[in-house]
């Protein structure tokens, strides 16, 4: 019975660590009111700009707006791209080569199965906009996801000085990416005791923070469980021992791998006890059968 329970546990654990699908958005992100009047924040870029996956996961690039490609900067020995959403499109042909079926059109999806990729870092770009780049990091083991947040939104007339979501709960190892949605108002993403900071060179009332252009992003990987309060250096103020204004909280919980490691130790111990009990039982039966 103990062996059966242990095998059930291992099967369940393996299912929980199955390959996952990661979504990347091209040309904009769906925000909705009041982030954007049209429901989308437009920009020539990939969101998230960097994605970390496990070999064997699937990546789906969704084209939100404009016309773009997803083309690996890495090539095979024969000169072909490691992966390319638009192999029929050649930059040398320029506009004459932008026919139907040669480029990703708005609403289309490019899907990549990464089981054939070795672990490592892969850079990719858009053939039409060479400055539009992204990074794909392929690792072995348990994959970590990316959670998206917004740092301020509105315009020069109406500005919201807040993070959305204001509070979030993630698992250990998650990457949180904040994107500035207001084209005119700067903000910073500053962790407790400056342990992580989008604008380390900004000290109020000095020069503006680094997040000054619409679509600019800042990433932080939460590798430790706990509760972390972060703020904007420009729009937060201290009240006693607490902060008010533009403040957010990230609660980091143990990951599936952490839980499995704990449970595995218990399960192996249970298996050892079960094996010993089985051997003792077999020994007892053998002794009883002896004349």
C-alpha positions in Angstrom: 0.0 0.0 0.0 2.8 2.4 0.9 4.6 1.7 -2.4 1.4 2.4 -4.3 0.9 5.7 -2.5 4.5 6.7 -3.2 4.1 5.8 -6.9 0.9 7.8 -7.1 2.7 10.8 -5.6 5.6 10.6 -8.1 3.1 10.4 -11.0 1.2 13.4 -9.7 4.4 15.3 -9.3 5.6 14.6 -12.8 2.2 15.8 -14.2 2.5 19.1 -12.2 5.9 19.7 -13.8 4.7 19.1 -17.4 5.6 21.5 -20.2 3.8 24.7 -20.2 2.8 27.4 -22.8 4.2 30.9 -22.5 2.5 33.9 -24.3 4.4 36.9 -25.7 2.6 39.8 -27.3 3.9 41.8 -30.3 3.2 45.4 -31.2 1.2 46.2 -28.0 -0.5 44.9 -24.9 -4.2 44.8 -24.2 -4.8 47.1 -21.3 -8.4 48.2 -21.3 -9.9 51.3 -19.7 -8.6 53.4 -18.0 -5.1 52.3 -19.1 -5.8 53.0 -22.8 -8.9 54.5 -24.5 -8.7 52.0 -27.3 -8.0 49.1 -25.0 -4.5 48.6 -26.2 -1.1 50.2 -25.4 0.7 50.3 -28.7 4.5 50.0 -29.2 7.0 48.4 -31.5 8.3 45.7 -29.1 7.7 42.3 -27.5 6.0 41.9 -24.2 7.6 40.5 -22.1 10.9 41.5 -23.7 12.7 38.6 -21.9 11.1 35.2 -21.3 12.6 32.4 -19.3 11.3 28.9 -20.1 12.1 25.2 -19.7 13.3 23.2 -22.7 10.2 21.6 -24.2 7.8 24.4 -23.3 5.8 26.1 -26.0 6.1 29.8 -26.8 3.2 31.6 -28.5 3.8 35.1 -30.0 0.5 36.9 -30.5 0.6 39.9 -32.9 -1.5 42.6 -31.4 -0.9 45.4 -33.9 1.2 46.4 -36.8 3.1 44.0 -39.1 6.2 42.2 -37.6 8.2 39.0 -37.6 9.7 36.8 -34.9 13.2 35.9 -36.2 16.0 34.3 -34.3 19.3 36.2 -34.3 21.0 32.8 -34.0 21.5 30.6 -37.1 22.3 27.0 -38.0 25.6 26.1 -39.8 23.8 26.4 -43.1 23.0 30.0 -42.4 19.2 29.5 -41.8 17.6 31.0 -38.8 17.1 28.8 -35.7 13.5 29.9 -35.8 11.6 32.4 -37.9 7.9 33.2 -38.1 8.3 34.6 -41.6 10.9 32.7 -43.7 9.4 33.9 -47.0 10.1 37.6 -46.1 13.5 38.9 -47.0 14.5 42.4 -45.7 16.4 43.0 -49.0 13.0 42.9 -50.8 11.7 45.7 -48.6 8.1 46.7 -49.2 7.9 44.6 -52.4 8.2 41.5 -50.3 5.4 42.4 -47.8 2.8 40.3 -49.4 0.1 38.1 -47.8 1.5 35.1 -46.0 5.0 36.5 -45.7 4.5 38.5 -42.5 2.6 38.1 -39.3 -0.6 40.0 -39.6 -2.6 41.5 -36.7 -4.4 38.8 -34.8 -2.0 36.0 -36.0 -0.1 33.7 -33.7 3.4 32.2 -34.2 4.0 29.1 -32.1 7.4 27.6 -31.3 8.0 24.1 -29.8 11.3 24.5 -27.9 12.0 20.8 -27.4 14.6 21.0 -30.1 16.5 23.9 -28.6 19.5 23.4 -26.3 19.6 25.3 -23.0 21.0 28.8 -23.4 20.0 32.3 -24.3 18.5 33.1 -27.7 18.0 36.6 -29.0 15.4 37.4 -31.7 14.2 40.5 -33.6 11.7 41.8 -36.2 13.1 41.8 -39.7 11.2 45.0 -40.4 12.2 46.8 -37.2 15.8 45.6 -36.3 15.7 47.6 -33.1 12.7 45.6 -32.0 14.4 42.7 -30.0 13.5 40.1 -27.5 15.3 37.4 -25.5 14.4 33.7 -24.9 16.2 32.0 -22.1 15.9 28.2 -22.2 16.8 26.4 -18.9 16.6 22.9 -17.6 14.3 22.1 -14.7 11.1 23.8 -13.5 10.0 26.7 -15.6 9.1 30.0 -14.1 6.5 32.3 -15.4 6.3 36.1 -16.0 3.6 38.3 -14.4 2.8 41.6 -15.9 2.0 44.9 -14.0 1.5 48.5 -15.0 3.4 51.5 -13.5 1.2 54.5 -13.9 -1.2 55.2 -16.8 -3.1 58.0 -18.5 -1.8 61.0 -20.4 -0.6 64.6 -19.9 -4.1 65.7 -18.8 -5.3 62.7 -16.8 -2.6 60.7 -14.9 -3.1 57.8 -12.5 -0.2 57.4 -10.0 -0.6 53.8 -9.1 0.5 50.2 -9.9 -1.9 47.8 -11.4 -2.4 45.3 -9.8 -1.5 47.1 -6.6 -1.1 43.8 -4.8 -0.1 40.5 -6.3 0.7 37.0 -5.2 3.3 34.9 -7.1 5.4 31.8 -6.6 9.1 31.9 -5.9 11.1 32.2 -9.1 8.4 34.3 -10.9 9.6 37.3 -13.0 7.5 40.4 -12.5 7.6 42.9 -15.4 6.3 46.4 -14.9 5.5 48.5 -17.9 5.1 52.3 -18.0 1.8 53.2 -19.6 1.8 57.0 -19.2 3.8 58.6 -22.1 4.6 61.8 -20.1 5.0 61.0 -16.4 8.0 59.1 -15.1 7.9 56.5 -12.3 10.3 54.2 -10.6 10.0 50.6 -9.3 11.9 50.6 -6.1 12.1 47.6 -3.7 12.5 47.6 0.1 15.9 49.0 1.2 16.7 49.6 -2.5 17.4 45.8 -2.9 16.1 46.2 -6.4 15.5 49.5 -8.2 14.6 50.5 -11.8 16.2 53.9 -11.2 19.3 53.4 -9.0 20.9 56.7 -10.2 17.8 58.8 -9.3 17.6 60.4 -5.9 14.7 62.9 -5.5 14.6 65.7 -6.5 17.4 64.8 -9.0 17.0 64.0 -12.7 13.9 62.0 -13.7 13.8 58.2 -13.3 14.8 55.8 -16.1 11.2 54.9 -16.9 10.3 57.9 -19.0 9.1 56.5 -22.3 5.8 54.7 -23.0 6.4 51.0 -23.1 9.6 51.1 -21.1 9.8 48.0 -18.8 11.6 46.8 -15.7 11.9 43.2 -14.6 12.7 41.6 -11.3 12.9 37.9 -10.4 11.5 37.0 -6.9 13.8 34.3 -5.8 12.9 34.4 -2.1 9.6 33.8 -0.4 8.1 36.6 1.6 6.1 39.9 1.4 7.8 42.8 -0.5 6.5 46.4 -0.5 7.8 48.5 -3.4 7.2 52.2 -4.3 7.8 55.0 -6.8 10.5 57.4 -5.6 8.6 60.3 -7.2 5.0 59.6 -6.0 5.3 57.8 -2.6 5.8 59.3 0.9 6.4 57.9 4.3 3.8 58.1 7.1 5.5 56.9 10.3 7.0 53.5 9.5 4.7 52.9 6.5 4.5 54.2 2.9 1.6 55.8 1.2 0.9 57.0 -2.3 2.2 55.0 -5.3 3.0 51.8 -3.4 2.5 48.1 -4.3 3.0 44.7 -2.7 4.3 41.4 -4.0 3.6 38.3 -1.9 6.0 35.5 -2.9 4.9 31.9 -1.9 7.0 28.7 -2.1 7.1 27.2 -5.6 5.9 23.8 -6.7 9.6 22.6 -6.7 10.0 23.7 -3.1 6.9 21.8 -2.1 8.0 18.8 -4.1 11.4 18.8 -2.4 9.8 18.8 1.0 7.3 16.1 0.1 9.9 14.0 -1.6 12.0 13.8 1.6 8.9 12.7 3.5 7.9 10.2 0.7 11.3 8.7 0.5 11.3 8.2 4.3 7.9 6.6 4.0 9.1 4.3 1.2 12.1 3.2 3.3 9.8 2.3 6.2 7.5 0.4 3.8 10.4 -1.5 2.3 11.7 -2.5 5.8 8.2 -3.5 6.8 7.8 -5.6 3.7 11.2 -7.3 4.2 10.3 -8.1 7.8 6.9 -9.5 6.7 8.6 -11.7 4.1 11.2 -12.9 6.6 8.4 -13.8 9.0 6.5 -15.9 6.4 9.7 -17.7 5.4 10.4 -18.7 9.1 6.8 -20.0 9.5 7.1 -22.3 6.5 10.3 -23.9 7.7 9.7 -27.5 9.1 
